[in-house]
Amino acid sequence: MKFARLGAPGSEIPVLVEGDRYLDLRPVTSDVNGEFLSSDVRARVTSARDAGELTELSGTADMRIGAPIARPSAVICIGQNYAAHARESGAEPPTVPIMFLKTPNTVVGPNDAVTIPRGSEKTDWEVELGIVIGERAAYLDSPDEAEAHIAGYVVANDVSERAFQMEVSGGQWSKGKIAFGFNPTGPWLVTPDEVDVDDLRLRSWVNGEARQDSNTDDMIFDVRTIVHHLSQYVTLEPGDLILTGTPQGVAFGGKFPYLKAGDVVEIEIDGLGRQRQEFVAWEASA
């Protein structure tokens, strides 16, 4: 199943995506949130659809696409999780997952404009596979238990400001990760039965020029290992978002220029959809 949220920020309507049809999910849930995702989602939605309770939403072609999940309680990220990206960053591949945090207000729609922070000269893009938690996870005994706690997967752009991240960070990456809107997410939340997360192609483009082109099989720590590992340190709640790292091909690697106002970034993961953002200059009035 594919879930999306359509409409203006703060007023998004939850929908079930079936081909080019968008079925209104409000008879089932007020939003794609933790409460909804912690239920037996597929069974509930299938029953409502088959009973004719989910009517097609009209006017969707003109509606904004929001993030496919309501604001999570936490956004937890894994750094340098692709072997080639670790090398381009000048680091040895990590032996344990590197964790940092983004704030919930970084999560915005997949096609929303992204503001380059005031004073930024090193804003960067990162296509990433996102995990959405469906059942509380704490102290899992093994990676094999992780799948039962996953509601689905999303495309995410872990936008980063490298000077804030590396040069004035004080040793913690989050300063370069938490500007408002620095986590475009979606267009869809896709349930685990529809994707093979161990073999997904990830790509990114800047102004139509290819940047990243890799596969999740280059991950150092796979999805199940990440969820298990994090559960030893943090209680993962339904609706929480985990970003699993980016492959090589970002500006930080030195091969490409950083983003400037007017640049357009597109990212895509097979089966999870495509997103597009224009990067705009910061203005005091904003």
N, C-alpha and C positions, 0 to 999 in steps of 0.2 A: 504494500500500500504506500501511497504518497500523500502526505499532508502538507498543506500550505496555509498561509494567512494573507488575506487580501484586504487592502484598504489603507486609509491614512494612519500615520503613526498614532498609536494609542486606541485606535478604533478598528483594528483588523478583524476580519471575519474568518473563522476557521473553515477550511474546505478539504474535501477528499478529492484528489486529482485522479481522474480516469481518462486517459488520452487527452482530448481537448475539452473535456467537460469538467466543471468544478461544482461539486455537490456540497451544499450548505450543511455543515456539521453542527449547527447550533441546536438541532433537536437532541444531540447527543452530549455536547459539551459547550461551554461558553468560550473556550479557548484551547489551544494546543499547549497545555501547561502540565505541571507535574502531577496534578490530580488525575487528569485525563490519561497521561502516559503510564501511570502506575496501575491503571485498570487493565483488564483484558481487552486491549484496544481493538485488535483485529476482530475478535468475536463480537464486540459491541457494535462496531461500525458495520460489519457484514450483516448483522441482524437488522439494523436500522435501514440499511440500503435495500436489503431484500424485501423489507416490509413497506417500501415506498416512502419512508419517512424523510429521506434526504433528497430534497428538490434541487434542480440545477439553478445555480446562481446566475443571474443575468448581469450584463454589463461588465463582465470580467476583463474584457480586452482593454478597457480604459482604467482599470484599477491598479494602484500601486501594489507591488509584491512586497510584503513585509518579511521579516525573518520568520522561518517556519515554526519556531518555538517562541512562546512568551518569554519575557525576561527571566533568565535562569537565576538561581540563587548563587551560583558560582560558575566561573569560566576558568578552567584549569588547563594549562598548556604544557606540552613536552617539547624541549629544545633539542636541536641537533640529533634528530631521530632518523635521519637518512644518511647512510654512510658517505655518499658523494657530497652532500651538503656540509657535513662535518669537515670533510677535507677542504672544501672551497672556503670554509670559514677559518682555516688554519688550525683546526683542532683535531685531536685524536677522537675517534668514535667513543662515546661514553660507555662505561661499564654498568652504570645504573641510570635510570631515567632522570633527566634534568627537568625540574618542575619550576614553572613560574605562573603568575596569575594575571588575568585581565579582569577589568571591572565589568559588571553586567551591562552598563550603559554603552559599552563598545559594540554590543550586538544590535545590528541594524539590518535593513533590507538588503537583498543581494545587488540591487541596482541603484541604491541611494548614493548620492554624491558623498565623497569623503573629503573633509577639510584637512589640509596640511597644517600641522600645528604652528603656532606663532614661533618664529625663529628657527624652524626646521630647515635643514639643508640635506638631510639624509633619510627621507621617507621612502620606505621599501615595501614590496609586495611579497606575499607568501601564500601559495595555494596549499590548502591543508584539508585532510579528511577529519571531520568532526564526529565525535561520538556523543549521542544524547542518552542520558541515563533514564531508565524506566522503572527501576526498583531500587530502593535504598541499598547501598553497598558499603559495608564496613567489615574490615578484617576477613576478607574472603580467604578461604583456606588454600585455594589454588587458582591458576588462570582458567581452568576448566569451568569454574563457577561463574566466570564473568559474563558469558553470553546471556544468561538468564536475567541479568541486570541492565541490559542494553535495549532501549526502545527503538533506536534506529540511527541513521547516519546522515550527515549533511556535508555540503561544500562550505568551506569558510576561507576567508582571506585574512590571515593574521598580519594585518598591516603593522609596520614597525617603524620607529624612528631610531636609527642606529646610533646617532650621537647620544641621544638620551639613554639608550639601552646600554651602550658600552663605555662612553667617555665620562658621563656625569651620573652614572648609575649607583655608585657606592658599592658595586659588586652584586646588585640585584637587577635583573633585566626588566622588571615591570614598568619602570619609568618610561621606557621606549615603546610600551605596548598598550597604554591605557587611555590614550586620547579618545574623546568621544567619537564613536563611529568607526573605530579601528578594528571592527570585526564584522564586516558584511557576511551574512549567513543565509544560505538557501540557494535556490528557490524552494526546495522541498526537504521535508524529513522523510526518508525512505526506510521502511521497516527492514529488519535484517534478512528476511527470507528472500528479498529481491536483489541483494548484492553479495558478491564475493569480496569481502574487504581485504583479503590477502592478495588480490590480483586486480587492482583498479588503476587505470591510467589517469595521471594528474597532469594538467597542462596550464600554462599561463602565457598571456600575451600583453605587451605594452604598445599601444598605438598600432596594433595589428601585427607587430613583430614578435615572433616566438621567443619565449624566455625559458620556461620550465617545461620539461617533458620527461616524466618518470613514471614509476609504478610503485604501488604500496609494497611490492615484494622486496624493495630496497630498504624497508623499515628495519631499524636495528631492534626495536621492541615492538611487537605486534599489538593489535588492539586488546586481546585478552590479557596479555602481560601488563599492559599499561593500566587497565582497570584494576587488576589484582594488586599491582604495586601501589597505586594511589590509595586503595582502600585500607592499606596498612597505616596511613597517615591522616586521612581525611574521610569523613563520612560523606559519601556521594549521595545526593538527593535526587529524586525524580525531577526531570527537566534540566538538570545540570548539563553543561557542555564541556567536553574535553577536546582540545585540539591536539593532534597527534604528531605535529612536526611537518616540515616542508622539505622538498627535494632541492637539489642544486639548481642554480639559474637565477638567483636573486642579485640585486645590485650590490649587496654586502660582499659578494664574492669578487668584486673588482672588474668584472667583464662588462657590466652595463651601467649606465648613469642612473642616479636616483631620480625619483619622481618630481615633477614640477607641475605647477598649476596648468590645467588644460590637458594633461596626459590622461589617457583612458586605459584602464587595466581590465582585462577579461580573464577569468579563470574557469576551469571546468574539470569535473571528475566524471568519468564514465558512469552512467546510471544514476548519478546524483544531480545532474543539471549544470547549468552555466550561469555565470553572473558577470555584470559589467558595471564599473564605477568610473565616473569622471572625478579627477582630483582637482580641488579648488583651493584658492588661496584663503588664508585666514583673514577675517575682517573684524575690526573692533566691534562693530554693530551686531555681529553674530554671537 
